[in-house]
Amino acid sequence: MKFPARPAQIPPQLPEWDPAWSRIVEAATPDGTHEFHVLDTLPVLRAAGLEPEGTILALHGNPTWSYLWRRLARATVETARAGGRVWRLIAPDQLEMGFSERLAHEAMPAPKSDEVRRIADRLNDFDAVVTTLLAEVAGSGFATHPIVTIGHDWGGVLSLGWAARNNDIVSAAISLNTAVHQPEDTPIPAPLRATLAGPMLPTATVLTDWFLQVTMGLGDLSAETKSAFSAPYRSAADRWAIGNFVADIPIDANHPSDPELQRIGKDIAAFDKPALLVWGPKDPVFLERYLRDLSSRLPQADLHRFETASHLVSEDHDVAGLVLDWLDAQFSAPAAAAAKESTTGTDDDPAAPAVRAVTAILDARRDDETIASVDFAQNPAQQISWRHLWHVTTSIANGLLDLGVKPGDRVSMLVPPGNNLTAALYACLKIGAVAVVADAGLGPKGMTRAITSADPQWIIGELPGLTLARAFGWPGRRISVTPLGPVRSRLFKAETSLTALSRTEHRAELPTPSAGDDAAILFTSGSTGPAKGVRYTHANISALAAVLTRVFDVREGTGLVAGFPPFALLGPAIGATSVTPDMSVTKPKTLTASAIADAIIAGRATMVFASPAAYRNVAATAERLDAQQRTACARVELVLSAGAPVPLELMDAIAEVFPNASIHSPYGMTEGLLLTDIDRAGVAEADATGGLGVCVGRPIDGVELALAPIDVAGNSAEELLQGEASRGRLGEFVVSAAHIKSGYDNLWRTTADSARDDLHDLTWHRTNDIGHIDDAGRVWLEGRLQHVVTTARGPVGPGGLEALVDTDAQVSRSAVVGIGPVGTQALVVVLDAEGTALSPGVAPLDLTARLREQIARIGGHDLAAVLVAPEFPTDIRHNSKIDRSRLAAWADRVLAGGPVRGRI
């Protein structure tokens, strides 16, 4: 039996496919002239009177075809028609794939060696097609405009290889999930291993469509999209190349294509043009190790991870939009992009103010025997002097260097707040290693996603953290906090311990990190999607320490009780004696009044920092304080609460515990820990105005604030408003300050989108928080941008109405959500049943009537329904950020007749 030859064909009508894109191209390859089906947008562009100003060369992998690039094709054409840069897209179907020519073959199961199309052949094919088509536009000098390659799967490595070998004409390269190198000591991924197993190869790839269907399952594809991808592969003869391609995967050095793949890998490592890597981490084939290898070959590459995406990342997310945004940044506004690199100042900017090293105060107090830190997480409580802290951090820093930790290496900190974490963190800061901090409140799944995305080279962990690292395969060489003994050290792969490193002799000098170098990656709470890693430079952290000193008068020698983990780590940077109280980091409600009083006594503290959830329990347990503890609390001068706004009733309760303290509620986020501030008197004054939302005061010194108004569809405008023009309008808050984040880690588009504004030539951060600014310049929070309710009367910030609802005596907590199409959504109030006499389901009629009347009278909106939810989904870190999206989906199901006690 033979598989007959077949000429290239034009695809049938397919969803999202424009027939005008298709053309058949003859190209002369080293083994003869062949016909290729090519997606080419040139005819469509010319029909619109447009000539290319750049060309994107795209190559698919196995078993897809040029249909993979249909959304990129449409996006490029629409952008060109709208007046943007005119990019031509050329995306050939590889020979014998898609609708390109089929060659004659013997039937499976065993292809003859001379019939196998090798990696080198496919590179030649791609070169022949694109060279032919590029010549149509620019003749012999076709490098007159930018040429960019993009590929996916095996098309990724092939397109990168072609780009590297044509470095003289290629301006940039982009790759989606792909692999260049298979480590010899690591097995190939299980799905490929199963396919390559002897007789499974022809059965899985050619004789059946099993391999094709499994691949189609690696993305969020509709049935019609799967059918379109399968259209060229209906028969075994059509699928010959699928099996051929799999058979040509070099699994070891003995494979015929391995030498060529090794050459391509070396070529890619020499490619020095801009590059973008787009990654779907849920891919079961192209695993994190392949991304790590690719990043090492292309250290200049930008990276964007779509954390919820799998192998077919462009089917799961807007990769086309990402690609065009990145190309625009590379080729349309290089000066603006360069200007946004940093506003904090670096060693290379002579005009920038001097940045004090984060470790400067610690180093200056190296001989100080007074208390630097007290850790109540230890039993008994452990206190250490400045001299001891300097000695330990310096020894650990030297030990880390001896172990092989390099400046810029990432070190995942799986250590709860306290002396051990402080020592590990400041040792890393001293040598320029980057601390990766993912909140244990993310849970094992969330922490796995966060730590994997940061890809640390090292892990420092207590036993629980090392246990999770072992169970979930987190990356990084392991260091325990205390010695584990030979058996457990082998079990957890711990190479040494902080205890052992703390005995290392000191060097004369340690590496000196620059102000612009990354110092830490702090992960967000994950309350509105996958937790994001926020990059802070040494300059950012130094600026944050300066803010605490300047705004809250935190001087050297101040005693600081830090029940809010991010600030527990700032003590040595500001010279404060920091005390970690006895509490669970992942459960703020576990902080009691007695625990905080004991911490105040131990540190002679005059300043307390904790979250609202923690303060609620402190107030609730205050009656248990003894006389000594009450006296200590009365000595506190400043109480700060962060993580969520603090209502007046909670401030009043806090004042009962700390009667002589000034009570402040600064507003911030992981990306900017201190942005505005309000005290107790300010909250009372704001409440008296009857304003909607939660007032968080005015911007602190050094923070610029602007507003991006929200339109009827719930989107924030590109225009930023300040001063009188911003007053009284619902919008997204946009901030600029020296201590805001440097960027998001491995999220190029998220970083670019959040910092896209250029007002006053400053670097801005779009907070995603919404609200309004009143006539007195006070900031009122009304929720998150993605939670805006778009009613027929206009956009509504849920937080404003929630503040009204929460004043009702029967209500403990509420969420306002929108049900229905964008622009005509109905307002629904969802109440939390916890801590109330309310039963899940439809709220009592009298309560509904009261809330409906109040919202209509004060808020000016119609209320469709009031429901009571059995539970409220919130983040663990603060126990306050409500996931309104999940509550909206639950309310929609309930109002449609679904179960009340269904999963929220």
N, C-alpha and C positions, 0 to 999 in steps of 0.2 A: 504493500500500500504506500502511495506517495501523497504528499500534500502538494497540490499544484500551485504554480505561480499565479499572481493576480496583480493587475496594475493598481496604482493608487486611485482612490475614489474620493468624491465629495460626500461629506456626511449628510445623513438625512436631517429633516427638521428636528431640532432638539431644544429643550427648554433652556433659556438664557443664552442661546447661541444665535448669532447673526450670520446667516449664510454668506453675506458679503465679505466676511473675514476669510473664507476658505479659498484656497487656490492650490493647484498642483504645480510643483516645481521640479524640473529636472536638474540634477546636480551630478557632476562628474566626481566620483569618489575613486580612491586607489584601485578598487576592484570592479570598476565599471560605472556607467551612468545609471542612476536609479531615480525613480519618481517618489517624491515626498508630498504628503498632504501637509500644508502649512497654514497656521492661523497667522494672517498678516493684515494689520489694520491700515496699511498704506492706501488701498483703494478707497476706503471709507473716508479717510482724512482728506484725500485729494478731491473726493466728491463734495466735500464741505469747503473746498478752497484752501486747505491747510497743507503746508509742507513740514516735514519732520524737523524738529530742533534737537532731537535726541532719539536714540534707538535702544529698546530693551530687547535683549535676546533671551528667550525663555526655553528651558528644557525640562520636560517631564521625566518621571521615573517609571518604575514598573509596579503595577500594570496599568497605570493611567495613560492619558494621551493629552493632546493640547487643549482639550476641554477643561483641564485643570486651570487654565489661565483665562477662562472666559470673563471672569469678574474683573481681572486686571485689564483685559482688553476694553471692556465697557467703560471702566473708570478712566483709562487714558483718553479714550475718545471723548467722553463727556467733559473731562477737564479741558481738553483742547478746544472743544466747541464753546466752552464758557470763558475762554480767553486765557487759560493757563498755558503752561509749556506744552508744546506739541510733541508727545512721545509716540513713536511708532513701535508697535509690538510685533515681533517675529517669534513665533513659537512652532517649530516643526514637530510633527509626529516622528519619532525615531523609526528607522527602517524596520518594517514588519510589525510595527505597532500602530495603534490608532487606525487611521485610514491611509497610511502610506503603503507603498508597494510590498507585496508578499513574494518571497522567493520560493522556488520549488525545494522540497525537502523529503527525505525519507521519513516515514511515520515514526513516532516515538515507539518504544521507550528510550532508545539510546541514540542521540544525535551524533553524527560523525564529527570528528574533531575539526575537519575543514569546513563544516557547516556552522559551527558555533561563531556567533558574532561577538568578538571580544571587546573589551573596554577601549582598546586602541582603535578598533574599527568604528566604534560609536563616536569617538572624538573626531575621527576623520569625516564621518558622515555629517556631524554637526558643523564642522568647519566648511565643508563643501556647500551646504545649504545656505548658511548665513553669509558666506563670502559672496555667493551668487546674488543674494537679495540685497546686501548692502551696496553692491556695485550699481544697483538700479537708481539709487538716489544721488550718489556722489561720485560716480565713476571711479577712477583709479585712486582718488584721494578721499576715501570714505571716512577718514578720521577727522572730518571737519566739525563734527558735533559729538557730544558725549555718547559713548556706547557703554551700556550697562548689561551685565549678565545676571540672570536669576535662574535658579534650578531647585528641584525638590527630589528627595529620595536619591536614586543613583544619578538622576539628572542634576542634582546639586553638586556632587563631586566632579562630574564631567564638565559642567559649565564653569566651575571654579578652575578646573584644569585648563580649559580653553582660555579663560580670562588671563590666567597666569602666563600662558604661552603666547598670548597676544597683548602683553603688558603695554606695548607701544601705542595701541589704539584703544584699549579698554580703560574707561574712566573710573569704574566702580563695579563691585560685585555684590550680589545678594544671594543668600542661600537659605532655604527652608530645610527642615529636618533631613540630615544626610550624615554620611560617615566617610572618613578618609582612611582610618587605620584600625585594624582589628588587633588588639593586644594578644600576644602569643599565650600569655598565662591566663587569659579570660575566655570562657566559652562564648561562642556566638549566641545571639538571642534565641530563646526557645522557639518562637514561631518559625524562624529560618532554619533552625536545627531540625525541626520536624519535617519541613518541606524538603530539605536536602537529603533526607535519610533514604538512600537507595531507591527502591521502586516507588517511594512516595512522590518523588519529583515529577515524573510524567503524569501520575494519577492526579496529583493536587493542582498542577499548573496547566496542563494541556488537555488531558482526556476529560477532566471535569473543570468547572469554574470555581472550585473551592478556594484557591489562592486569591482569585479576583474578588470573590464575595467576602472573604475575611478582610481583605484590604478595604473594601467599601464599608465595612463595619467599624473602621478606625477613624470615624468622623461623624458629624451630625448631618447625615445625608437623608433627604426625602427619598421615597420609592422611585420617583421619576428621575431624580438626579442619579441614583444608583443605576437605573436603566440606561441613562445617557452614557455614563462611564463604561457600561458593559456593551454598548452598541457595536463597537468594532470587534468584539470577541465572542460572537455567538456560537461559533463552531470550534472544534478541536484544531482545524487548520488555521483558523484566525488566531488561536492562542499559542501557536508554536513559539513565538518570540518570548512569551511570558516565561515558559519553561527554560528557554535558551538563556534568558537574562539571569534567572535564578542560578542556573548551572554555572554561569560565568562569575559568580561572586567569589572572590579570592578568600578562602577560609584559612589558608596557611601559605607558607612560603613556597610550597610545591605546586601551587596552582599556576596554570599558564599565564593568567592575567596579573599575578601578584607583582612581577617586576614593573609592569606599566603603572599599577596603582601606587607603588612606592615612588616612582618618578613623579607622578601627579602630586603626591603628598609633598615632595620636596619643592616642586614648582609653586604650589600654593603657599608654602612657607616663605617664599621669596616675593610674593605679591604684596606690594606696599601701597596700593591705592585704597581709597575708602571702601569699607565693606559693612554689610549688615547681615546679621544672623537672626533668623526668625525661628522660634522653637516652640513645639508643642510637647511639654514634659510628660504627657501621659502615653507617649509613643512606646509600644512594647518592643519595637525593633531597634529604632535609633535611640539608644539609651543615653543617660547623662554623660557617660564616659566618652561618647563620641563628640558631644558638644565640648567637653573639656579639651579633648585633643584638637578639635577644630579651632577653638579659641586660642590655644597655645600657638597654632600656626598663623593665626590672624590676630595678633594682639591689638591691632588698631581697630578691630571690628566693633561696631555698635551691636548691642544684643537686645532683642525684645522677646520675652517669654510670655506666651499666652497660657497661664497656669492651668486652665481647664481644657486645653486642646490636646488632641492626640496626633497621630501620624499625619492625617489630612488637615493640617492646621489651617490651610486657606479655605477649607469648607466650614470650619468652626468659627472663624473670626474674620474681621475685616482686614485681611492681609493686603488687599489692593490699596486701601486707604493709607495703611501704614507705609507701604512702599512709595507711594506718591508723596506723602509727607516727608519721608526721608530723602527722596530725590530732590524735593524742593529745597530742603535744608542744605543739601550738598551743592546744588547748582544754581539756585535762584537768589539766595541771600547769605553768602558766606560771611560777609562782614558782620551782619546782624547776629549770625550764629556764634561767631567768634566773640562778639561783645558780651554775649550772655554766658560765657564760660564761667565767670565768677564775678561777684561784686564784693566778696569778702576780702579780697587782696591776697596775694601770694608773695613768695620770696622774689618772684620775677617782676613784680610791679613796684618800682621805686617810689611811686606816688602814694601807695597804700600805707595806712598807719601801721606801726609795728604791732605784731600780734604776740601776746605773751604766751609762751608755751603752756600747755595744759598742766604739765608737771612742774612748772616753775616754783610754785609755792611749796610743794612737797620737797623739792630739791633744796630750797632755801632753808627748810626747817629740819634738815637732816640730823641736827644735834639737839633738837627740842624734845625734852622728856615729858612734855604735857600730853594729855590724851588726844589722840586723833580720831579714834573710832571705837564704838562700843557695839557689839553684836549680840543681841538677845536671842538670835536663832541658835546660838551655841548654848549648851547646858553644862556648866554654869555660863552666864554671860561672859563674853571675852572682850577685854579692852586692850588696845594697843596704843603705844605712843607714836608721835611723829617720827622719832628716831628709828623706832622699830619698823614702822611702815616703810620708811625710806629704805632701810637696809634690806627688808624682805623683797620689796618690789625691784630693787636694783639687782639683788641676787637672782631672782626669778628671771629678770630680763636677760642677764648673762647666761643663765641656764638654757633659756629658750634659744638664744643664739647658738650655743654649743650643740643643741639638739638639731639645729638646722632650720629654725624659724627665720625667715628673711623679712626685711621691711616690705610691706605690701601684702604679706601672707595674711590670709583670713583665719581667725581663731574663733570658733564657735564656743560661746560661754554657756555651758549647761550647769550653772552654779547659781543658787538662789542669792538674793541680795544679802550682803554681810561682809565680814572682813575678808573671806576667801575670794569673793568676787572682786572686791576692791583691789586686792593685791594682784590678782590675775590681770585685771583690766589695766591698771597703771603700769604694770610690767610691759604689757603689749604697747601701750602708748609711748613708753620710753624708747622702744626700738622701732616704732613705725609699723608694727603689726596692726591689723584691723580687727577690732572686736565685733563679732556678730552676736546680737542679742535677740533671740526669739522668745517671746513670752510663753511660759509653760501653760498659760491659760488658753493657748491656741489648741491644746490637745495634741495627742500623738500624730494625728493625720495632718493638722495644720502646721505643726512644727516640722514634720517631714517635708512638706511642700516648701516651707520657708527656708529651712537649712539646705535642702537640695538646691534651691534656686541660688542661694548665696555661694554654694560650692566651696566651703572652707577647706583649707589644707590641714587644719588642726582642730581638735576638740579638747577643751578642758572641762571635765565634768565630775560632779559628785556621782555616787553609785547609781541613783535613779536615772540621771541623764545618760550615763554610759550604758545602762540597761536598755534604754530606748534607742540609743544610737546603734547598739548591736542588733536589736530586734528589727529595726526598720532600715538598716543598712545605710545610715547617714555617712556622708563622706568625711574624711579627715583622719589623720593619725591621732591616737588617743593619749591623753595625759589625765590621770586621775588627780583628785585634790589631795587625798591622803594615800599612803601606800596600801596596796590591795593584797599583797602577798603573791607568791609565784603562781598559784592555781588561778585565782581570780584575775590576775594580770594577764595571763594567757587567754582566759575566757573572754575578757573585754578588750584584749589587744592593747592594754595600757603599757606604754613604753617607759614611763616614769611617772612621778607625782610632783605636785607643787611643793610638797614637803621636801622632797629630794632636791628640787631645783632651788629652793630657798637657801640651800647650803652652798651654792656655787660662789666661788671667789669673784670679786669684782674686777672688771677690766678698768683700764685707765679711762677709756672713752666708750660711749655707746653711740650707735647711729643716731643722727639727728633728723627727725622727720621735718618736712617743710610744712608751712602753714596750709598749703593747698592740698596736701596729701590726705587721703581718706583716713579717718580715725576710728569710725564705728559705723556699723549698719544696724539700725534699730528697726524692728518690724512693728508695723501698725497692729491694731487689735484685731483686724479681720472682721470688723462688725458690718462692713458693707461690701464684702467680697473677699477673695484671697488676700491674706496679709501681704503688704508690700514692704520691701526693705528700703529704708530711708537712709541715704548716705550723708554722713556728717564728716566734714574735714576737721583738722585740728583748729583751723581758724573759726569754724562754726561753733565748736565747743568752747573755745576761748571767749567768743563773743557772748555765748549763753551765760557763762560764768560771770562775765562783766555785767550782764543785764541784772542778774541776781544781786550783785554788789551795788549797782547803781540805783535800781528801782526799789529794792526792798532793804537796802542798807545792811546787807549781810557782810559783816566784816570778819577778818581773821580773828579766830577765837570764839566766834558765835557758836553756840550749841544748837545743832539742828537735828530734830527727830524726823526721820524721813520714812513715812509710811507709804510713800508713793515711789516705787522703785527707780524711775529715771533720775530722780533727784538724790537718791541715796548715793549715787556714784559721783555726784558733783562736789561732795564735801572736800576732798583733797585739792580740787582745782580752785576752790574759793577760800581755802584755809579754815573751813568750819569743822568743828568736832561733830561728826555725823554719827547718829545712833540709829541702828536698825531695830525696831521694836519686835516683840514676839508676836508674829502673825503669819498667816499663810499668804504668800504672794498672790496665789491664784484665787484667794477668797478674801477680798477686802473687808467683808463683814466680820472676819475673825479678830479684827483689832478691837480690843476692849479698852475701857477707860483706865483700868488698872495697869494694863500693859503699856499704854502710852505714858502714864504717870511715872512708872518705873524707868522708862527710857529717858524721861525728862530729868529725873533725879540723877541717873547715871552719867548723863552728858552735861549736866548743869545747863540744860537747854533753855533758850528763850524763844525758840522758833520751832513750829511744828508744821509739817507738810504731809497731807494725806488726801485720799479721794473722798468724795461725798458719801459713798457707800460705807467707807470706813468710819467717817465721822458720825453717821447715823447710829452705828453700833456703839461708838464711844459715848454718845449722848444717852443711849438707851441703858448703858451699864454704869453711868456716872454715880448712881446711888451707892455703889459698892466701894467707892473710894474711901480710904481712911484719912485721918487728919493730915499726915505727912504728905500723902499724895495730893490732897486738895491744895495744900500750901505750895507744892511744886507746880501744879497747874496754874495757880494764881501768879507765878513768876513769869509765865510765858507772855512775851510782848507781841508776837506776830504769829497768826495762824493763817496758813495758805491752804487752799483746796483746789486741786486740779483734776482734770479728767472729765468733768461735766459741770455745768452751771450749778450754783448752790442757791436754792430758794431761801427767802427771808426766814421762814419758819425753822429751817435747819440752822441758819446763821444764829438765830436766837437761842436755839438749843446748844450750839457750840459755845456761845457766850456764857451760858450757865456753867460750863466746864472750865472755860478760860476767861474769867471775868475781867481781867485787865489787859487782854490782848486786842490788838487791832486785827479784825477778821477780814481777809481778802479772798476773792475768788478770781484768780487770773484765768483767762481763757487761752487755750492753745491746743496743740495737737502734736502728734509725733513729728510732723514736718516742721513745726515751729512751736516749741514748748511754752513760750510766753509771748502773747501778742497783745492782749488787752488786760485791764485790771479794774476791779470794782470792790469797794469795801462795803461793810454792813450798812452804813448810813446811805451809801449810794444806791444799794438795792432797795432800801425803804423809800428813798426819794423817787426812784424809777417806778416802783410798784404803785406809788400814789398817782402817777400820770395815767394809769390805765392802758399803757401800751401793750401791744400784742407781742408775745414771745417772751424770751428770757433775756434780760438786760445783763450784758457782761462788761459794761463800762466803756472806757475810752482806750484808744491805743496807747501803749506805754512808750516811754521815751525811746526813740530809735526805730519805731515801727511806722511805716507808711501804709495807709489803708485806702482802698478804692472799692468801687462797687460795679459789678457787671450786671445790668438789669436783665430780668428774666422775661422772655416773650410768652405769647399765648400757648406755645407748644411745650413750655417748660424748659427751654434752653437759655443759657446765659449768653449775653451779647458779647461781641468782640470788643466793643467800645467800653472803656473804663471811665467811670464818673468819680469826681472828687468834689469836696466842698458842698456848696448849696445845691448843685445839680444832683447830688447823690441822696439828698434828704428825702425820707418818706417813701422810697421806692423799694419794692421787693427785688433783691438781686443776690448774686453770689459775691461773697467777700474775697477780695484779692489783696494780698499783703506783700510787703517788701521789708526785709531787715537783714542785718549781717548774720543773725543767728538762725535763720531758716535753713532748711535742708539744702545740700548741694545738688541733690537729684535723687531719683529712685534707682535702685540697683537692678540692673539687667532688664529695665523696662524703658527702652529708648523713647517709645511714643508717649508713655505716661509722663515721663520727664519733660519732653518737648511740649506736650499739651498743657501741663501745669505751669510751665514757665514761658508761655508763648507771648506774653505781653511785653511791650517795650516802652511804656510810659516813663518819661523823664530819664530814659536810658538806664533805668534800674532793672534788676532781676526780680521778677514778681513770682508769687506762688498763688495759684487758684486753689482755694481751700476746700471747695465743694460744699462748704457750709453756706446756708442762705439766711436772709433776714433783711433788716432795714436799719438805717441810721436815722435817728430822730433829729429834731431841730437843735438839740443841745450837743450833738455830735456823739451821742451814746450808741453803742452797737447792740442790736437786739437779734438774737438767734431765733430762727424759725424752722430749723431742720436741715436736711441734706438736699442737694440739688436733685438727686435721683428720686427723691420722695415728694417732689412738688406735685400738687394735685391741680390738674388743668381743667377747671370748670368752664362752663359756657360764659361765666362772668369774668374769667381771667384766671391767672395762676394764683394758687394759694399755698403759702408756707404752712405746713402742718403744725409746726411748733407753736405758732401764734394761737391757733385755736385750741391746741392741747393745754396751753397755759390757762385758758378760760375754763375748759372742762375740768381740769385738776383742782379748781377751787371748790367744786361741789363736795359736800361732806360725804357722799356715798362713794366717791371716786378716790382710788389710791394712785392710779397711773393710767394714762390714756395714750392712744395713737390715732391720729387722723389719717385716713387713707382714701385713695380715689379708686372708684370702680367704674369701668366702662372705657369707651374710646377716648384717645387723647383729644382734648379740646372740649369734650362734653362730659367729663367725668362727674359722677355723683359723689358727694362727701359722705363718708361713713366714719363714725367714731367707734373705735374698739377699746374696751375697758379691760383692765387686768383684774382677774378674779382673786388673785392672791392677796391675802390680808384684808379682804372685804367679806360682806355677807352676800355678795352677788353670786348667782349661779351661772355657769357658762350657757351661752345661748343668746336669745334676744333679751335686751335689757328691760327692766320693769317699765311700764308705760309712763308712770309719773316721772321717773328719772329721764326717760327719753324726751318727754314733753319739756322738762326744765332745761335740758341741754339744747334742745332745738330752739327754744325761745331765746336763750342766752346768746347762742351763736348768731341767730338772725338779728338780735338787737345790737350787739356790740361788734360782732365780726362782719355782719352784713351778708351772710351766706345761708343757703338752704341746706338742711341736714337731712339726708335720705334715711339713715338708720343708725341705731346704736346697738352694738353687739358686745357680749362679754366673752373674752377668750379664756380658756382654761390655764394658759400660761403665756408669758411674754418672752419672745426670743431676744436676748440681749447679749452683748459682749461680756466675756468673763472678766476682763481686766478691770472694767469700771462698773459692771453690772448696771449700766444706765443707758447705753446707746442701743436704742430699740431698732430692730430690723423691721422697718415698716413694710418693706417689699414682701416679706413672708406673711405678715399679718394681712396685707392687702389680698394676697392669693387665698389665704384662709377665709377671709370675709367674703370674697367672690364665690368660693365654693359653698359656704354656708347659706348665702342669700339665694343661691341656685338650688337649694334643697339638699346640700351635702351634709355630712355628719359634723356636729359641733365639736366633738372630741377627736376629730381627725388630726393627723400630724401637722403641726404648724412649722 
